């Protein structure tokens, strides 16, 4: 998948999940560790959001889901999420709880 197609997929996630438009701003590498071990490493795409009542920014990425099709994660920048790193942390915590 091309980078352009990938970004459009992530933008669509903001529309579908959060009812807003998203404009790509930058790509940020994130490494999340726990007790000295890597639990997540990848690139988080940063988006400016238009049309969301509270969030002005969002973070998104996709990941392989046990051999199934890639899963997209789209997180709004609402406290405690304030950066790409905290977006990844919030997504990890959410998956552990579920």
C-alpha positions in Angstrom: 0.0 0.0 0.0 1.4 3.4 -0.9 1.9 6.1 1.8 -0.9 8.1 0.2 -3.4 5.3 0.3 -2.3 4.5 3.9 -2.9 8.1 5.0 -6.3 8.1 3.3 -7.2 5.0 5.2 -6.3 6.6 8.5 -8.2 9.8 7.5 -11.3 7.7 6.8 -11.0 6.2 10.3 -11.4 9.7 11.8 -14.5 10.3 9.7 -16.0 6.9 10.5 -15.1 6.7 14.2 -15.2 10.3 15.3 -17.3 12.2 12.7 -14.6 14.7 11.7 -12.2 15.4 8.8 -8.4 14.9 9.3 -5.5 16.6 7.6 -2.1 14.9 7.8 0.6 16.9 9.6 3.6 14.7 10.3 4.8 11.2 11.0 6.4 10.5 14.4 8.3 7.4 15.4 7.2 6.0 18.8 8.9 3.3 21.0 6.9 2.2 24.0 8.6 0.0 26.6 7.5 -1.7 29.8 9.9 -3.1 32.3 12.7 -2.8 29.8 10.9 -4.6 27.0 9.5 -3.2 23.8 5.7 -3.5 23.8 5.1 -1.3 20.7 7.3 0.3 18.1 6.1 2.1 15.0 5.2 5.3 13.3 2.2 7.4 14.5 0.6 9.7 11.9 -0.4 13.1 13.3 -3.5 14.8 12.0 -5.2 18.2 12.5 -8.9 17.6 12.9 -11.7 19.7 11.5 -15.3 19.4 12.7 -14.8 17.6 16.0 -16.4 19.4 18.9 -13.5 18.9 21.4 -10.4 17.6 19.8 -8.2 19.7 17.4 -5.6 16.9 16.8 -5.6 13.2 16.4 -3.1 10.3 16.1 -3.5 7.2 14.0 -1.7 4.0 12.9 -2.4 0.5 11.8 -1.1 -2.8 12.9 -1.3 -6.5 11.9 -3.9 -8.3 14.0 -2.8 -12.0 14.4 -2.7 -12.6 10.6 -6.0 -10.9 10.0 -6.4 -7.7 8.0 -4.6 -4.7 9.4 -6.4 -2.9 12.2 -6.6 0.9 12.3 -6.3 2.9 15.6 -7.4 6.5 15.6 -7.1 8.4 18.9 -8.2 11.9 19.7 -6.0 14.4 21.5 -8.0 14.8 24.6 -6.3 14.6 28.1 -4.6 12.4 29.1 -3.7 12.0 25.4 -1.4 14.9 24.5 1.1 13.4 22.1 1.8 10.5 19.8 3.4 8.6 22.7 0.5 9.0 25.0 -1.9 8.0 22.2 -0.1 4.7 21.9 -0.1 4.3 25.7 -3.9 4.9 25.8 -4.5 2.4 23.0 -2.4 -0.3 24.8 -4.3 0.3 28.0 -7.6 0.1 26.2 -6.7 -3.2 24.5 -5.5 -4.7 27.8 -8.8 -3.7 29.5 -10.8 -5.3 26.6 
